Structure formats: structure tokens, C-alpha cells
Amino acid sequence: MPSIKGKRVLVTGGAGFIGSHLCDALLEKGAEKVICVDNFFLGKTENICKAMEHENFVLYRDDVRHFGVMQSIIEKEKVEVVFNMATIALNYSFFNPFDAYMVNVEIANTLLELLKTGAYKTLIHTSSSEAYGTAQYSPMDENHPTDPTTPYAAGKAAADLMVHSFYKVLGLDIAIVRPFNNYGPRQNAEGSLAAIIPATARRIKEGAMPIVEGDGEQTRDFIFVGDTVRALILAYEKESSRGEIINLGSGKDISINRLLQGICDYYGYSGDWEHRPARTSDVRKLCADAKKARELLGFEPEVEFEEGIRITLDWYKDFS
Ligand SMILES: NC(=O)c1ccc[n+]([C@@H]2O[C@H](COP(=O)([O-])OP(=O)(O)OC[C@H]3O[C@@H](n4cnc5c(N)ncnc54)[C@H](O)[C@@H]3O)[C@@H](O)[C@H]2O)c1
């Protein structure tokens, strides 16, 4: 069984939300070197300030789509494992659908070409539950059809097909993980690409009303970022993951109304909510069947939603 300890690990999108927590965890687990490549489209240096103090961490401000750039970084740093976390957030689909789609495909293309040439040994590729689209049955196992409703999700689904087919044809050392909705400290809170939890926290703190889109009864399966990061590392260390697509979720779905109420309760906010029309292409229901992750990785989420949301909102207390 391979261990992350002593390995030279590259994290694409390592200055983003999940990627930065992954960098911290890899350093804690004794990776020999953690190489973060991020073009700072949405990444932030604050996210990696702890990692940057570590002697085994190095940052490249570069674009993962570029083959030549990645080839030279991987060669120079003698990379053994790549965790592919880089993407552009789902909401970008509504502003620039072509790039929201293509970035996922082009990044997978570059990483696969380099894997095929033997530039590094193992790719842990991150998909998204959005690739499934709205649940046709629930909970959703990995055999659930993919029917993406946004260009972002279509790009994720296309990249997954590409990565999986390369595994089948070339027998490359690959695993695909499919996280459901992540939350926790460091999730983007700014602008039109902000995630719902930090965006709502910010609005309440600034004296604005929380916003609910549609009837608020759409559901998501929320998983705490620390749990996802643990599962990502297990996906590398447990070779039973190879060639598989593995859901990472809690197996419980929560409505957006319930989520918003939880945030309001935390801040003692009892005012009105602003109601807006449902977003076009919004997925109605997402809930993971988490059995495969349990069986192949021995993975169980440890942080219950009530605890996770408290940790998250405590963290956002200090940010301005
Ligand atoms: N956050 C979630 O709820 C969630 C759910 C399912 C799957 N995922 C997947 O997990 C991964 C990480 O998501 P996240 O929430 O941390 O997103 P994020 O936006 O916080 O992080 C992505 C990072 O990728 C970087 N990036 C974008 N394009 C790049 C490029 N061409 N070259 C280099 N860097 C680039 C961004 O600057 C950012 O730092 C993504 O693959 C995403 O699809 C996330």
C-alpha cells in the first residue's frame, strides 16, 4: 500500500478552498515535498500562508492547462503524485460558459498526457457530484447517469470520461473521486462566484437579508472539507481505488431553506429573506450513496453538519 509519507506531491488549484486544506494535510502527513500550482483565478495566498511557512512546500503561480509549464514543473520537482483540484467555480457557467467547460477538459488533457509519458506515476482526479445532474433516484450511487445541467458540470463529466477511458486503455495509475457539496473555512466568500454559506454569512454580517433562490427546497449533500481531504489521501493510499469513480458525501441531504435557517440561527438573525427566482439549470436534489467510499477506502465522514457549520461560521467571524 503506497503511503503519502515521503512522496513528492503536486496539487493543482492548491491555493483554492479544498486544495489548500489538502496541502496542509499532505505536509502534516509527512509528504517529502508539496508542490502547489495555481493561477490564482480564485486562489488566495491567505489560504496557503500556513503551508508557505513549511520548508517542504513550494508554490508556482502558473496555469495547469499548459503542457510545457507542467512538464517542466513536474520534471524539476520530481513529482510522483498529482491531486487535480483546479477548476473554475460552477457559477462561472453563467458568465463564461465556454471557459467554465473547457478549463476542466484542458487540465485533464494536460495531466493525462504527462501521466502517459511517465512524467509522474499517479493521478488522483477530482470530479464533482454536479456531473450527475438532478437525482433520478436517491441516494445516488456511482452508476447514476450523468446528466450535467451547467457547462461547469459538463466539463467535469467530460474530464471524468476522458480520465476513466485513459485508465481503461492504458492502465494508468488513476483514481477519480466525486465530492458532493463541500463547506468549511476558506471557501470563497467574494463576488459572484461566492459559495452560499460564506455569501450568506457575509450578507447577514453586513446587515443585508439572506437570499433564497427558488423555493429553497432544493437539497444538497454537505460534506466538511476536512473529511474530503482525508478521503482524497485515502484514495491515493488505498490501491483498490484505481480505475474507480468514488462518491464523497455524507449520505444525507439538507435543503437550502434548512441551511439558511441554520446560518440565521447562528447569528441570531430573525429578519426576512430575499426571494429570487430559481437559477436556470439549478440541480433540484443531490444526495450521495456513500457505500463505495466506505468499502474501498474505509472512509466515513466524521464531522456532523451541525458541528461543521459551527466551525465554518466561527472561522468566518474574523474575516472582513
Ligand atoms: N467546493 C465544492 O463544493 C466541490 C464539490 C465537488 C467537487 N469539487 C471539486 O473540488 C475541486 C476543488 O474545488 P474548490 O471548491 O476548492 O474550488 P476553488 O475554486 O476554491 O479552487 C480551485 C482552484 O483552482 C485554481 N485554478 C483555476 N483554474 C486554474 C488553472 N487553469 N491553472 C491553475 N489553477 C487554476 C483557482 O485559482 C483556485 O485556487 C474542483 O475540482 C471542484 O470541481 C468541489
The ligand as an SDF file (V2000), in Angstrom:
LIG
                    3D

 44 48  0  0  0  0  0  0  0  0999 V2000
  -16.3510   23.0400   -3.3130 N   0  0  0  0  0  0  0  0  0  0  0  0
  -17.2160   22.0820   -3.5780 C   0  0  0  0  0  0  0  0  0  0  0  0
  -18.3130   22.0190   -3.0280 O   0  0  0  0  0  0  0  0  0  0  0  0
  -16.8790   20.9800   -4.5640 C   0  0  0  0  0  0  0  0  0  0  0  0
  -17.8020   19.9480   -4.7590 C   0  0  0  0  0  0  0  0  0  0  0  0
  -17.4890   18.9440   -5.6650 C   0  0  0  0  0  0  0  0  0  0  0  0
  -16.2950   18.9630   -6.3430 C   0  0  0  0  0  0  0  0  0  0  0  0
  -15.4280   19.9790   -6.1350 N   0  0  0  0  0  0  0  0  0  0  0  0
  -14.1730   19.9610   -6.8890 C   0  0  0  0  0  0  0  0  0  0  0  0
  -13.0790   20.0750   -5.9940 O   0  0  0  0  0  0  0  0  0  0  0  0
  -12.0220   20.7970   -6.6220 C   0  0  0  0  0  0  0  0  0  0  0  0
  -11.6340   21.9780   -5.7730 C   0  0  0  0  0  0  0  0  0  0  0  0
  -12.7620   22.8340   -5.6430 O   0  0  0  0  0  0  0  0  0  0  0  0
  -12.7410   24.1130   -4.7030 P   0  0  0  0  0  0  0  0  0  0  0  0
  -14.0880   24.2590   -4.1320 O   0  0  0  0  0  0  0  0  0  0  0  0
  -11.5630   24.0740   -3.8110 O   0  0  0  0  0  0  0  0  0  0  0  0
  -12.5560   25.2600   -5.7950 O   0  0  0  0  0  0  0  0  0  0  0  0
  -11.7350   26.6270   -5.7050 P   0  0  0  0  0  0  0  0  0  0  0  0
  -12.2510   27.4900   -6.7850 O   0  0  0  0  0  0  0  0  0  0  0  0
  -11.6910   27.1530   -4.3360 O   0  0  0  0  0  0  0  0  0  0  0  0
  -10.2690   26.1210   -6.0780 O   0  0  0  0  0  0  0  0  0  0  0  0
   -9.8810   25.8650   -7.3930 C   0  0  0  0  0  0  0  0  0  0  0  0
   -8.5130   26.4770   -7.6000 C   0  0  0  0  0  0  0  0  0  0  0  0
   -8.0960   26.2220   -8.9350 O   0  0  0  0  0  0  0  0  0  0  0  0
   -7.4010   27.3610   -9.3890 C   0  0  0  0  0  0  0  0  0  0  0  0
   -7.4030   27.3330  -10.8580 N   0  0  0  0  0  0  0  0  0  0  0  0
   -8.4450   27.5000  -11.7060 C   0  0  0  0  0  0  0  0  0  0  0  0
   -8.0600   27.3560  -12.9680 N   0  0  0  0  0  0  0  0  0  0  0  0
   -6.7280   27.0820  -12.9330 C   0  0  0  0  0  0  0  0  0  0  0  0
   -5.7480   26.8430  -13.9220 C   0  0  0  0  0  0  0  0  0  0  0  0
   -6.0710   26.8270  -15.2220 N   0  0  0  0  0  0  0  0  0  0  0  0
   -4.4700   26.6200  -13.5460 N   0  0  0  0  0  0  0  0  0  0  0  0
   -4.1390   26.6470  -12.2230 C   0  0  0  0  0  0  0  0  0  0  0  0
   -5.0380   26.8600  -11.2420 N   0  0  0  0  0  0  0  0  0  0  0  0
   -6.3090   27.0740  -11.5970 C   0  0  0  0  0  0  0  0  0  0  0  0
   -8.1480   28.5390   -8.7910 C   0  0  0  0  0  0  0  0  0  0  0  0
   -7.3670   29.7080   -8.7330 O   0  0  0  0  0  0  0  0  0  0  0  0
   -8.4830   28.0050   -7.4090 C   0  0  0  0  0  0  0  0  0  0  0  0
   -7.4870   28.3190   -6.4700 O   0  0  0  0  0  0  0  0  0  0  0  0
  -12.5460   21.1660   -8.0090 C   0  0  0  0  0  0  0  0  0  0  0  0
  -12.1040   20.2280   -8.9400 O   0  0  0  0  0  0  0  0  0  0  0  0
  -14.0490   21.1040   -7.8640 C   0  0  0  0  0  0  0  0  0  0  0  0
  -14.6880   20.8440   -9.0770 O   0  0  0  0  0  0  0  0  0  0  0  0
  -15.6780   20.9940   -5.2660 C   0  0  0  0  0  0  0  0  0  0  0  0
  1  2  1  0
  2  3  2  0
  2  4  1  0
  4  5  1  0
  4 44  2  0
  5  6  2  0
  6  7  1  0
  7  8  2  0
  8  9  1  0
  8 44  1  0
  9 10  1  0
  9 42  1  0
 10 11  1  0
 11 12  1  0
 11 40  1  0
 12 13  1  0
 13 14  1  0
 14 15  2  0
 14 16  1  0
 14 17  1  0
 17 18  1  0
 18 19  2  0
 18 20  1  0
 18 21  1  0
 21 22  1  0
 22 23  1  0
 23 24  1  0
 23 38  1  0
 24 25  1  0
 25 26  1  0
 25 36  1  0
 26 27  1  0
 26 35  1  0
 27 28  2  0
 28 29  1  0
 29 30  1  0
 29 35  2  0
 30 31  1  0
 30 32  2  0
 32 33  1  0
 33 34  2  0
 34 35  1  0
 36 37  1  0
 36 38  1  0
 38 39  1  0
 40 41  1  0
 40 42  1  0
 42 43  1  0
M  CHG  2   8   1  16  -1
M  END
$$$$
